[in-house]
Amino acid sequence: MSTWFERRRDRARRRRHFEEVAAWVILPLIVVIGWVVGQQVYSELEEPISAFLQNIDRER
């Protein structure tokens, strides 16, 4: 039977392992999804923003 400290150490090791795997898998997914969503939003707003900026330049 393992002691309380050994069980605690094993739980901490498993938790660190899970966090590391999550960081290598989930974080890149979040970055890629953010990139794709950002491209879509930018392409939708690109024309209105440039038209707005051109109108500001014309008013000056």
C-alpha positions, 0 to 999 in steps of 0.5 A: 500500500502506498503512503499518502505522500506517494499518492499525492505525488502520483496525482500531481504527476498525472495532473502535470502530464495532463496539463502539458498534453492539453497545452500542446493540443488545445492551445494550437487548436485555439490559435488556429480557430482564432486565426480563421475567425479573425480572417473571416471577420477581417474580410467582412469588415475590410471594405467598410473600414477602408470606405470609412477611412477614405470618407474621413480623408475626403472630409479633411 
